[in-house]
Structure formats: structure tokens, C-alpha cells
Amino acid sequence: MSFYKPDLGANPDDPFARDADGKLVRRAFWLDMSDRSLVLAMTRGVGAPLTASEKRAHLEDVDRSHLIDEVCTQEILPPERK
């Protein structure tokens, strides 16, 4: 999985921070949120700048994979013109 790697020098309290083993440091921050709050945080809040794959990996890590479709909207591309 490709987790988002925040700049901890600029923001040492980033909720996406991970330890040397790749474990989420502020896991309780995410687990204490309701599904609705988590969707808002990932789409309009702290998670908005993350890529879809980073969001997906994060949601799977906090056992909220059932929210992936709500958070990671699929981009519909127009058909190619020849």
C-alpha cells in the first residue's frame, strides 16, 4: 500500500503521521470519528489533497474500507477521439 507521507517538519501533529514501522501514530483520531465525519475529513478536510490510492490505503488501514466508494469518487473520462 502507498500511504500518504506528510511533511512532519512542517506539521508534526499531522493525523496521517506514521512511525518507523509504518503504523499510524494517531489511529485513535480516526477510529473515534463517525463514518460521516470521516468521509467529510477525507473529501473536504485534511484528506482532501491525498490521491485516491492514498485515501484508499488509509481507509483500509483504519478498517473503513466500506467508505471507499464515498471518498474515492471515480473520474469518468470522455471517450477518445480518433
Secondary structure, DSSP 8 states (H G I E B T S, - for coil): -------TTT-TT-TT-B-TTS-BTTHHHHHTS-HHHHHHHHHTSTTTTS-HHHHHHHHHHTT-GGGHHHHS----------
